[in-house]
């Protein structure tokens, strides 16, 4: 039996990068998946790819910064999939600058997507899990949320905040049969890392005991564990997937 047989999963930011890798991993393991993203072209193409190969996936364009949008999309998702078992709060953005140069707009954009977006999506979905007495919520933090990083005041604030919310929700929702955990990726070979200078990337690789950047599949595998029944007694934890960069 596949590890996610009959599981109904939402992946925010699921149209590309780590989110896309997670969607494909979940489909392979027997889940039906709702992709929540702002990119209709990529999201639609991914759904076509999945349905053509016999999987079940739907796409919804959703603004995670808007609670009304996430609430309405949760209703549509539950109707399309027949319920909601797992939420992966994967969507995120960066707007990097040093504190001296960071604008109020850059601060607000990242807070709205990476922190408020996680709140909005979880708020919109939790009722379905509470009603059925089970569920998994997986929040994407970051290794920099654990130790900080130059030029990322806004991003680090959100990723540290996600860890805090994860621990609160694990306490509040654990009694309802819902496990809430976070994954803290290290530096992963995605479009987001493409903006980092090569010399900085090489320095990070040298500091990583495994001697490489992570792949989107490395993070998707962590999501898979936390989404599956294998993690039914894991609650309120932060799983670092960083090749040993931070120990």
C-alpha positions in Angstrom: 0.0 0.0 0.0 1.2 3.5 -0.8 2.1 5.7 2.1 -0.5 8.4 1.4 -3.3 6.2 -0.1 -6.6 8.2 0.0 -5.0 11.2 1.7 -6.3 14.6 0.5 -3.5 17.2 0.6 -3.2 20.9 0.0 0.2 22.3 -1.0 0.6 26.1 -1.1 3.1 27.4 -3.6 2.8 24.0 -5.2 3.3 25.0 -8.9 7.1 25.0 -8.8 10.3 24.4 -6.8 10.0 22.5 -3.6 6.2 22.7 -3.7 6.1 21.0 -7.1 8.5 18.3 -6.0 6.2 17.7 -3.0 3.1 17.5 -5.2 4.6 14.9 -7.5 5.9 12.9 -4.5 2.4 12.9 -2.9 0.7 11.8 -6.1 3.2 9.0 -6.5 2.4 7.8 -2.9 -1.4 7.7 -3.7 -2.7 11.1 -2.5 -5.0 13.5 -4.3 -3.6 17.0 -4.2 -4.9 20.5 -4.4 -2.3 23.0 -5.7 -2.7 26.5 -4.2 -0.7 29.0 -6.1 -0.8 32.4 -7.8 0.7 31.1 -11.1 -2.2 29.8 -13.1 0.0 28.8 -16.1 2.4 26.6 -14.1 -0.3 25.2 -11.9 -2.5 24.3 -14.8 0.4 22.6 -16.6 1.2 20.6 -13.5 -2.4 19.4 -13.1 -2.4 18.3 -16.7 0.8 16.4 -16.3 -0.6 14.6 -13.2 -4.1 13.8 -14.6 -2.6 12.6 -17.9 -0.6 10.0 -15.9 -3.6 8.9 -14.0 -3.2 10.9 -10.8 -5.8 13.2 -9.2 -4.9 16.9 -8.8 -6.7 20.2 -8.9 -5.5 23.8 -9.1 -6.8 26.9 -7.3 -5.5 30.4 -7.7 -5.4 31.7 -4.2 -4.0 34.8 -2.5 -2.7 33.5 0.8 -2.4 37.0 2.2 -6.2 37.3 2.1 -8.2 35.3 4.7 -11.4 35.5 2.6 -9.5 34.0 -0.4 -8.1 31.1 1.6 -11.4 30.4 3.3 -13.3 30.3 0.0 -10.6 28.1 -1.6 -10.7 25.7 1.4 -14.4 25.2 0.7 -13.8 24.5 -3.0 -10.9 22.2 -2.1 -13.0 20.1 0.3 -15.7 19.8 -2.3 -13.2 18.8 -5.0 -11.2 16.3 -3.0 -14.0 15.1 -0.6 -12.2 16.5 2.5 -8.8 17.8 3.7 -6.3 15.6 5.6 -3.0 17.5 5.2 -2.0 21.1 4.7 1.5 22.0 3.6 2.2 25.7 4.1 5.0 25.8 1.6 4.4 29.2 -0.2 7.0 31.9 0.5 8.9 34.8 -1.0 12.1 36.8 -0.3 12.7 40.5 -0.6 16.3 40.7 0.8 18.1 43.8 1.9 20.1 44.9 4.9 18.2 46.6 7.7 19.5 50.0 6.6 18.3 49.5 3.1 15.1 47.5 3.7 11.9 49.4 2.8 8.6 49.2 4.7 7.1 47.7 1.5 9.7 44.9 1.4 9.1 44.2 5.1 5.3 44.0 4.6 5.4 41.9 1.5 7.4 39.1 3.1 5.4 39.2 6.4 2.1 39.1 4.5 3.0 36.0 2.5 5.3 34.0 4.7 3.7 34.7 8.1 0.2 35.9 7.7 -0.3 33.6 4.8 0.5 30.6 7.0 -2.0 31.8 9.5 -4.7 32.4 6.9 -4.3 29.0 5.3 -4.3 27.1 8.6 -7.2 29.1 9.9 -9.2 28.3 6.7 -8.4 24.6 6.8 -8.3 23.6 10.5 -12.1 23.3 10.8 -12.2 20.4 8.4 -9.5 18.5 10.4 -11.1 19.2 13.7 -14.5 17.9 12.5 -13.0 14.6 11.4 -10.7 14.4 14.4 -7.4 14.0 12.5 -5.0 15.9 10.2 -1.5 17.0 9.6 -0.3 20.6 9.2 3.3 21.0 7.9 4.8 24.5 8.0 7.9 25.5 6.1 10.4 27.4 8.1 14.1 27.7 7.2 17.5 27.1 8.6 17.9 30.9 8.8 14.9 31.0 11.1 17.0 29.1 13.6 20.2 31.1 13.4 19.6 34.3 11.4 21.2 35.5 8.2 22.6 38.8 7.0 20.3 40.9 4.9 17.1 38.9 5.7 15.4 40.7 8.6 12.0 40.2 7.1 12.5 36.6 5.9 14.1 35.4 9.1 11.4 37.1 11.2 8.8 35.2 9.3 10.6 31.8 9.5 11.2 32.2 13.2 7.6 33.2 13.6 6.4 30.1 11.8 8.3 28.0 14.3 6.6 29.8 17.1 3.2 29.3 15.6 3.9 25.6 14.9 4.5 25.0 18.6 1.4 26.9 19.7 -0.8 25.0 17.2 0.7 21.7 18.2 -0.5 22.4 21.7 -3.9 23.7 20.7 -4.7 21.2 17.9 -3.0 18.1 19.2 -6.0 17.5 21.5 -8.1 17.4 18.4 -6.0 14.7 16.7 -4.0 17.1 14.5 -0.2 17.0 14.4 1.5 20.3 13.6 5.2 20.3 12.6 7.7 22.4 10.8 10.4 21.7 8.3 13.5 23.9 8.3 15.2 23.5 4.9 18.8 24.5 4.4 20.0 25.9 1.2 18.1 24.1 -1.6 18.8 24.3 -5.3 15.7 26.3 -6.4 15.1 29.6 -8.2 15.2 31.3 -4.8 18.9 30.3 -4.3 19.7 31.4 -7.9 19.8 35.0 -6.6 22.7 34.2 -4.2 26.2 35.0 -5.6 28.2 31.9 -6.6 31.0 32.6 -4.1 28.4 32.6 -1.3 26.9 29.3 -2.6 30.4 27.7 -2.7 31.1 28.9 0.9 27.8 27.3 2.1 28.6 24.0 0.3 32.0 24.0 2.1 30.3 24.5 5.4 27.8 21.7 4.8 29.1 18.3 6.0 27.4 16.5 3.1 29.2 18.8 0.7 26.3 19.9 -1.5 23.1 22.0 -1.7 19.9 20.2 -1.0 17.4 19.2 -3.7 13.7 19.9 -3.8 13.2 16.1 -3.4 15.1 16.2 -0.1 12.5 18.5 1.3 9.6 16.7 -0.3 10.8 13.5 1.4 10.6 15.3 4.8 7.1 16.5 3.9 6.2 12.9 3.0 7.2 11.6 6.4 5.3 14.2 8.3 2.2 13.8 6.0 2.2 10.0 6.4 1.0 7.8 9.3 4.7 7.2 10.0 4.7 10.5 12.0 1.5 10.0 14.0 3.3 10.6 17.3 5.4 13.5 16.0 3.9 16.9 17.1 5.4 20.3 17.6 8.8 19.5 16.2 11.1 21.3 13.8 12.8 19.0 11.3 16.0 20.5 10.0 16.8 19.2 6.5 20.1 21.0 5.8 22.8 18.4 5.3 24.2 19.2 8.8 24.9 22.9 8.1 23.6 23.8 11.6 24.4 21.4 14.4 
